[in-house]
Amino acid sequence: MIPIELIPSFLFYAFISGITPGPANLSSLSVALSYGKKSAIRQWYGIFTGYTIVSIGSVFVCYFIGTAFEKYVRTLSFIGLLYMVWLAFKQFKEAFTPQESLENDAGKGKFTTGILIQLTNVKIMIYCITAISIYSLPYNKDFFSIFLCGLILPLTGPICNLAWICAGVFLRKIFGKYSKSINILMGLSLLFCAASIIMI
């Protein structure tokens, strides 16, 4: 497990990584703004599940593969980039869709969408691998201890993601007046996330 003296550092790193804008946070905000809390929470379950899959996968990568995995990060980044561009396109499309149509679309905020967002989210892949490599691997040689660290990580990012959902629910009335501008802004933000992947 993580040494006690490193817990404050780990919590700060987890909070900063989890609360900053990324595909999952921007998507949760967008779904909460457009379709409300119920749809956003349904997608959040998928986000949490996807995060858990990535975290457990990161445990195996760090423990068994180590630095050999690094050469695949660029390929995963490209896949994540394409998915973010697709999400941005959806935001631009919604910017020019009548609000009544959006409110009647009960299929938005899907569990599977939440999983896909996380499985293509290079930000959390790098976060999980970095967290395990810095805060657990140097101090634990047995697989079980590192695995426990991997089980803790899904409790960090998705909890921060709930703040974005709450913000979306709270601001939903305002969104009704400025939906086009906000959707365009969300789309541009996703494109910015995609562009930042190229810079990695």
N, C-alpha and C positions, 0 to 999 in steps of 0.2 A: 504493500500500500504506500501511499504518499507519506513521507516523513512529516511529523507534526509541525516542525518549524517551517516547512514549505507550504503548508495549507493556506495561509493568507495570500502568498504569491500566486498559488494555483487558482484560488477563488477570484482574485483580481483578473488574472489572465482569462479565466472562463467567462467572467462577466463582460469584459471588453470584447472578447471574441463573439459572445452570444448576442449582445445587444446592438452591435454595429450593423448597418444595413447589409443585407445579403439576399440571395434569391428567396430563401424561406421566409425571412422577415418581411420583405417587400410583398411577397405573394400573400402572406397572412393578412397584412394591412389592407391590401387591395380587396381580398375576399370579404373581410369584415366590413369594409366601406361599402362594397357593392351589394352583398347578399346577407349581411348580418352575422350575429354571433353563432347561430346554429351551424351554418355552412362553414364558418371559419374554424369552429371546434372540430367538426368532422374532418376537415383537412388537417388540423393539428394532430389528430391521432395518427394520421399517415406520416406526418413530419416526425413525430416521436418514434414511430416504428422504423422509418428509414434511418433516422439518426442512430438508433440502437444497432441496426444492421451494419452501418458504416463503422461505428465504434468497436463492435466485436470483431469486424474484419480488420480493423487497425491493430487490434491486439495480436492477431495472427501474423499480420505483416511485420510488426515490430519484433515479435518474438522469434519467428521462424525465418523470415526473409531478410529483414533489416534493410540495409542500404541498397540491396539489389532491386528493391521496388521503385527506387527513385527514377529510373529511366521510363517508367510508365506514367509518371505524374503528368507529363506534358500531354499525352494522349487523353487522359481523363480530363485534363483542363479543356481540351478542344471539345470533347463531348459536352461538358458542362456549359461551355460558351455557346454552343449551338442551341442547347435547351433554354438558356437565358434569353437568347435572341428570339426564340419562339414565344416565350412568355411575354417579352416586350411587345411582339407583334400582336398578341392577344390583348394587351393593355391598350394599344393604339386602336384596335378594332372596337373595343368596348367604349372608347372615348367618343366614338361616332355612332353608338347604338343607343336608341331611345331608352331612358331610364325605366319605363314601364316594362320593356322587354327583359331588362336585366332582373327586375324584381320578380318576374314570373318564371325565371329560369331556376328551378329548384335543384338542377343537377350540378350547379357550381359548388366549389369547395369539396371536391371528392377526396376520399381516403387515399385512392391510388395516386392522385395528383401529388399529395403530400409526400408519399413514398418516393415518387419519381424525382421530385424536387431535391430530396436529400441524397438519393443515389447518384445524382449528377452534380452534386454540390461540392466542388473541389475545396471550397473554403472550410467545410467541416472535416473533410478528409485530412487536409493539412493540419487543422486544429487538433484532431484526435491523435494523429501520428506524432505531432509535436508534443502534446501533453503527455502521452505515454512515454515518449523518448526522454523527456526532460524530468518529469515528476515521478516516474515509476521505475522504468527500466534500469537506471543507474543504481537503484537502491534495493531492487528485488530481482532475484535470479530465478525464482520459481514461477511457473506459468500461472498458477492459481492467483497469486498476488497481483500480477499484471492484469489478469482477467477481471478481478474485482475493480481495478481502476477503470477498465473499459466499461464496466456496468455503471459506474458513477457518472461518466461523461454525458450520457443521454439525459441526465437530470440537470445539466447546465444550460446548454443551448435552447432546448425546447421550453424551459421555464422562462428564459428571456423572451422567447418568441411570443409567449402569452401577453407580454406587455404591448407588443405590436398589435395583437388582436384587440386588446382592451382599448388601445388608442383608436383603432378603426371603428369599433362599436361606439365609442364616445363621440367621434367626429362624424358619424354617419349622417346626421341631419345637415351638417355643413356640406357634406359631400353631395347631397341632393342639389344644392345650388351651383356647385362648382365641379360637377362630375367630369366634364370633358377635360378641364385643366388638370385635375388631379390624376386622371388616367394617363394623360400625356406625360405628366411628371413621373408617374410610376414606371411607365414604359422607358422613358429616358434614363431613369435610375437603374433599371435592369440592363440597359445597353451599357451604362457606365460600369456596372459589375462585370459584364462580359468583356469589355475593353480592358479592365484591370487584370483579367486572367491572362491576356496576351502579354502583359508586362511582367508576369511572374518569371 
